[in-house]
Amino acid sequence: MTRYIYAFDEASEGGRELLGGKGIGLAEMTQLGVPVPAGFTITTDACRAYMRDGGFPAGLDEEIADQIARLEEKAGKRFGDPEDPLLVSVRSGAAVSMPGMMDSILNVGLNDVSVGGLARSTGNEGFARDCYRRLIQMFGETVDGVSHDRFSPDDTVEHAREVYVAETGRDFPQDAREQLRRAIVAVFESWNSPRAQVYRRTYEIPDDMGTAVNVVQMVFGNKGDTSATGVCFTRNPSTGEQGVYGEYLVNAQGEDVVAGIRTPQPVEEMAKRLPDAYEQLLETMARLEHHYRDMQDIEFTVEEGHLYLLQTRSAKRTAAAALKAAVDMTAEGLISREEAISRIDPGQLDQLLHPMLDPKADFEVAARGLNASPGAASGKIVLDADTAVERGKGGESVILVRWETTPDDIHGLIQSKGVLTAHGGMTSHAAVVARGMGKPCVAGCEGLEIDVATKEVTLGGHTLHEGDVITIDGGTGRVIIGEVRLVPPAINEDFETVLGWADDVRRLKVRANADNGVDSAKAREFGAQGIGLCRTEHMFFGDRLPVVQEMILASDEPGRREALERLLPFQQSDFEEIFEAMAGLPVTIRLLDPPLHEFLPPLEEATDERMRNRIKALTESNPMLGTRGCRLGIQWPEIYEMQVRAIARAAKAVQKRTGTEPLVEIMHPLVGFAEELHRLRTLTEQVMAEEAPEIEYTCGTMIELPRAALRAGEIAEYADFFSFGTNDLTQTALGMSRDDAEGKFLTFYLEDGVIEHNPFETLDQDGVGELMRIAVERGRAAKETIKLGICGEHGGDPKSVEFCHGLGLDYVSCSPYRVPVARLAAAQAVLKEAHRAEYVAAGG
Amino acid sequence: MTRYIYAFDEASEGGRELLGGKGIGLAEMTQLGVPVPAGFTITTDACRAYMRDGGFPAGLDEEIADQIARLEEKAGKRFGDPEDPLLVSVRSGAAVSMPGMMDSILNVGLNDVSVGGLARSTGNEGFARDCYRRLIQMFGETVDGVSHDRFSPDDTVEHAREVYVAETGRDFPQDAREQLRRAIVAVFESWNSPRAQVYRRTYEIPDDMGTAVNVVQMVFGNKGDTSATGVCFTRNPSTGEQGVYGEYLVNAQGEDVVAGIRTPQPVEEMAKRLPDAYEQLLETMARLEHHYRDMQDIEFTVEEGHLYLLQTRSAKRTAAAALKAAVDMTAEGLISREEAISRIDPGQLDQLLHPMLDPKADFEVAARGLNASPGAASGKIVLDADTAVERGKGGESVILVRWETTPDDIHGLIQSKGVLTAHGGMTSHAAVVARGMGKPCVAGCEGLEIDVATKEVTLGGHTLHEGDVITIDGGTGRVIIGEVRLVPPAINEDFETVLGWADDVRRLKVRANADNGVDSAKAREFGAQGIGLCRTEHMFFGDRLPVVQEMILASDEPGRREALERLLPFQQSDFEEIFEAMAGLPVTIRLLDPPLHEFLPPLEEATDERMRNRIKALTESNPMLGTRGCRLGIQWPEIYEMQVRAIARAAKAVQKRTGTEPLVEIMHPLVGFAEELHRLRTLTEQVMAEEAPEIEYTCGTMIELPRAALRAGEIAEYADFFSFGTNDLTQTALGMSRDDAEGKFLTFYLEDGVIEHNPFETLDQDGVGELMRIAVERGRAAKETIKLGICGEHGGDPKSVEFCHGLGLDYVSCSPYRVPVARLAAAQAVLKEAHRAEYVAAGG
């Protein structure tokens, strides 16, 4: 028969999954000799059986009775004794810490009679009545669902009982064993509370894990001035600095510290008031940290001078603290470098790379949009790019506020601290450019209206004017009126140290997506080992746009060639800057990708009939699936020819000037058929041979169409490398335009649980990942030496980086600001893989 | 050593691939005892060797010399003899008949001296000089590339030689063996002529097949009144009727019959003028047809009363002739039913189902568009649907001419003979609706401009007015000003007979795509075994549109439900009609698929602010990849709920009224995740159980996204059937919007040979087909009993039908007018498969 209970001092095979986090902590502490009250844990098996059958499994009641008898023997008190009752707390404890579940009921076992016995045996009637009042209130709230606001800490026992009776229609249960049983049931059932379900869905915790229940002999922090209760960290959870960091309250019980009714004292104060207990606390914390080899977050109670630990767990911490603690603990010899790497959440690193809203700042959110580019900024509203430049160059902090931005706004974006748009999604121009620049962007802000004529902005119903100050938080999509205090970015030595360790461990190379010399230099600073995606279309805007438009409007090939001839020197100098910034590292240049109509104004802004006709002819129903990528290069080879020529000349010039030969990789987008790449490779080879026969280069393609993934074997014949364009591959494989999905049905899908992750943020491994797997297999089978990378946004997402590692790619490429995240995630992927291999080797 | 030549009377192992079509025919005829001039065939091996090495392979010259010696011996004449020369013709003959290659050079072996000998030995100087003149001209044109128009049939020998010298800068070669060798080289080289290359690409003939060369002793149809030359069919190639059908010319040689310089006589006339030869011709033709068991197309020459066959080949024929001949030959016991089925080109059947332009009619094409729906029609131009109805109901034939049509034009389409649009592609509204109705449509006509205000139409530069007559040919995309004589559709007994045989053979079921009772009845008439795709969105237009718009504009669910409540009876009655028309056969109803904005007017036609806002909110960048299909049903379940309710009630009503229970299949579109179908299946089951628990039905999904194909195993858990939506699957797998590809880069790709087939017409087997294969495997592995079909347009394309057969699908579904095509193609697929199996069993 299954055993459903283990006492803290009994060895169990089950570990965290069976006993829950709290239970395993209490058992381990007990077995370490740390002072812990006696008690036992009802396993998650019991909870699962309860959920399955709708009642206690056979034998559980008997096991509880046995364990209570064991507790009674240890304590020398009886449960339900009217004179000197044994009291217990009942606490939930799942394997994973989980808000939304019932937490604790204290003082279980008291009733109308034994409250008098407790008063007599402790000589403290106030204490006894306080305990009973707390029991009635907690029991009422958590077991019977009485609303929290019906009770008050100032209630008397009598008043609490009246409320209980009025709300539940029953008397408060007087039988200690009935109290205990109902409390255990309440913990089991809280596993399925709506809040707990939502939390599980968000954090992907399986629904069938269940929770354990801990029954712990009560110790009392509310027995007067030599009693206390508190919470404490072994290091500062904000900074990672060594030394205890916590708070306590004298003469208080359990939840009082966190409930915020009384103001707690810094834990160091205990040194004066409870010196023995404090010394024991410090000694115990040191032992626990040493045992767990990680920063701990503990709960303790001092009962009449005696210290008891009630909980220990790994402490939540800021990114800065996590890095500092990891580096320090490695120096202290507590953990290895590999463990230090594993302990940092790569997603958290963003906090260190961008200014953030001060977590202590107080503010009201006026409107919300999409969290399109992380970081926070405050500044004066400007409504057009020219004003942004004027004011920005004048030293003012400005936020560019637009319906949406276009490439024509680029000079304004450069001078702004951040950008806020009413329209557009995660792939809108503003979002993409801001992410590349590392500036905050809130896009598609619903509560934002802009009247350019009157220079008025309405934000969540408030009217503002150009020059008024707002604050945007691109990490969460919040927009606030006025200035909010910011926390500056904090790349420090610890950051560099841990990432250096990660670099030693990882197999995947990390490159960056960058389109100019400045971004390339920034990427290199962040540790990028090359450019994985240089989009050449961004070079077609600004002062080049009129020439680009001439090219598009030309009626024949000679006309196009003439305009392209004038564009060439621009492209060449762009490439030269990038090659110089990345000297010694590879640079993958993608030839023109977007449909040509993106370079023309909207129809209503056409300046003449020819332009109007051309815009009409180029307009597409589904531009994502239209004449773009290599389809341009095949239909109008002179465009790609000019681009390859510019690359060749730039490489030659840089080599001559610097003596270092650029590592050139020429990439053709949107290939679906091997014949497309065949033709474009021939064109590339011809032009390179003509212009710069001495420059070595490779030629490859994006894999961003399902067909390309399936036919990778044939395509590999003409490719030196593949770069998975997982943005477009996601759009095509899922039939989902990102701009039309996010904020619309995709958001509904995520909220309603149809799918778990946003596939544009975290790679859809089952669908898109399957196509990648097929492409890797077929590509490598056809050409063993083919180089494989990814340059979609997923290249900077830790989960996706791990997947790419498992797939055996050679590199990931992401925006410069995600490079550190990818470096760390790539190292963690290696460590996880080794861990799994060990587990398997050990017969797991 | 490879042998490169076989004489006609020598057995060869190589067959058609080695000897070419003409060569194998001559050899077989020789071996049958049919009168054929002596000669030999230089194999395709020799041609391939020539192409590879750029010269004759070793031994070929010696083999030619041997064979010429053999010919000389048989003829009792010497090649190059000045007195009584042996003359030969040199003729190309690839395995597949192929225009664009050199055809023949006659009279090889004559020179300035032997022309006199020939005159003397035949006693006919005119004939001898005629032969020499022909040789010089043909040699000049085909070997030396002299322009055709430099020569004339009226030239003298002397003038022809002067032209030859002037054009080539050389004297005409006098050595018979040199003439022969250069003629052979010219045949080899004509294999790579640009025209031949284009032809091979179009008809997918491998470039490395090469051509054979036939060297045939000359027989002369130009030796006076007892000589003649002609071409003849064993049955009428237009109607298939029995009896010889051909033409001949007295005293003429070779190309004169087809060159059209003299008017040939019907071959029956020979009965009077050359009775012996004629009788022998009839007898020979009967033998050949019997031998080849197929209608033959022959060339013959009569030399001084003696008949010679120069060529025999399978005759090209119209669809009607093909059917009649097949049925007759089966009745005659000449071929089996299976052979009869195999001989009909399914693509040709279209000719019989629609009126066509009379092939003999003379007309000028004013403009061209896309061949969006087959058939031809003449009628008066009308520029709006109301006028079409008014005039159409009044009995006039009208063609609706529009920029593009919308569902609001549907009543006008019904009353028109055909539709012509300036905009839109193969999937435009006009195209889809016209195909469904079996009416001709030319879409996206570039040379068409419409001025609605003045009621003027410009067509290829000509100005026309409403009421002027035009003719459109939807099978080719041609538009003609004025009326053109049409050939009526010809579904006759032969058609029914052959399709009946096909039905006995095929394994695939054939269903139709139809959205209403009339089309369903038409489909059934054409032999559809069910409806594979009933699109419900077409039922949302017309007088229902205002209610649909109310539904979309409603601000909350109750508002939507109220409008849906009013739509329900309409949907129900639509379904009742279809169920009745298809009694006893399955009907697959697809729930609403298109994005909601398709039901709203363009922004500029919005009638109020609410509508304007809603249109804005619903507008999508890439509607193909937006909120459509099951994404609608999941976000607004009340829409699908209403549709399922209407299906349930219609099924119940029809069962009650007719006593036959409809076979209902409910299909959810655009599923990408199993969880989507899980939810929609639950909804479907709930509503069906509520409304019509007694009605049996199945519930399934389209597979039209790459992700759905890859995850077919999981999706199958909730699906009774899959229907491959290969239109959308092609668009997503290839990243190609049909509307943006056809007439644009896709047309360029096809013309430029980047890809071979239009993937929207013929399934892209390597890409889309691969996804289907994966889905079939995974779907069947998860659920053995799952029913599999296809409802994309490929369901009516013969090549794609064959692929679906090979994949093991259960059915194909196509537009009603393609049902006969699919029935035949499905039967042919079975026969081809059996043929391959036999071939493999025989060790092939």
Interface residues (C-beta under 8 A of the other chain):
Chain A: E620 S621 N622 P623 M624 L625 G626 T627 R631 I634 Q635 L670 G672 F673 E675 E676 R679 E704 L705 P706 R707 L710 R711 D728 Q731 T732 A733 L734 G735 M736 S737 D739 D740 A741 K744 F745 F748 Y749 D752 V754 I755 D764 D766 G767 V768 E770 L771
Chain B: E620 S621 N622 P623 M624 L625 G626 T627 R631 I634 Q635 L670 G672 F673 E675 E676 R679 E704 L705 P706 R707 L710 R711 D728 Q731 T732 A733 L734 G735 M736 S737 D739 D740 A741 K744 F745 F748 Y749 D752 V754 I755 D764 D766 G767 V768 E770 L771
